[in-house]
């Protein structure tokens, strides 16, 4: 392997490591936010669980898409 190719792999791995560290750091905070929002919108507990899951999945996908564009 050439040095150039190895350096590129190193850069990609460092980027993946940084993203994993950020994800690990934010995981607990995001879980607490979701619990807080569920408590705030307790009507969700009376709805069909599959429907709630589908709607939350769609909403979170949209949020993630909006945030990744910034």
N, C-alpha and C positions, 0 to 999 in steps of 0.2 A: 504494500500500500504506500501511496505517496504521502509525503508530509502534509500536503495541502488537504488531501482527503481526510486524514486523521485529525487535523485541526478543525475541519468543518464538523466532524463527528463530535469532537470535544465541545465545540460551541453549542451544538444541538443538545447534547447531554446536560450541559450546564443550564441551558434554558429550561429543559424538562425538570431538572432538580429544583430550580427556582420556583417554577409553577407548582410543584408538589409541596414545597415548603409553604407557599402562600395558601394553598388549599388546606393544608393541615392546620395552619394558624387560624383560618377563617371558619373552619368547619363547626366548631362549638358555638361561635357567635351566630352563625346562620341558623343553626338548630334552635337556639334560644329565640331568635327573631320569629321563626315559624311557629313555635309554641306560643309566643306572645300574641301573634296574629290570630291563631286559632282561638285563644282565650277571648280576644277582642271580638271575634266574629263567631260566637258560640252557636249561632243558628246552623252552622255547617254540620254540627254533630247530629242534627235531625234529618239530614239529607241522605240520599242514596250514596253510599261510600264510593261506588265505582264512578258515579257522575262527578262527585267532588274530586276524586283523584284525576280524572280526565281533564276537568277544568283547571285544576291546579297545575297539572303537567303542561297544559297549553299556555297558561299564564306565565309560568316560570320559564318556559322556552322563549316566550316573547321578551321577557325581562332580560334573560341571558343574551339574547340576540341584540337587544338595544345596548346593553352594557359592553358587549364585545366590539361594537362599532365605535366606541369612544376611545 
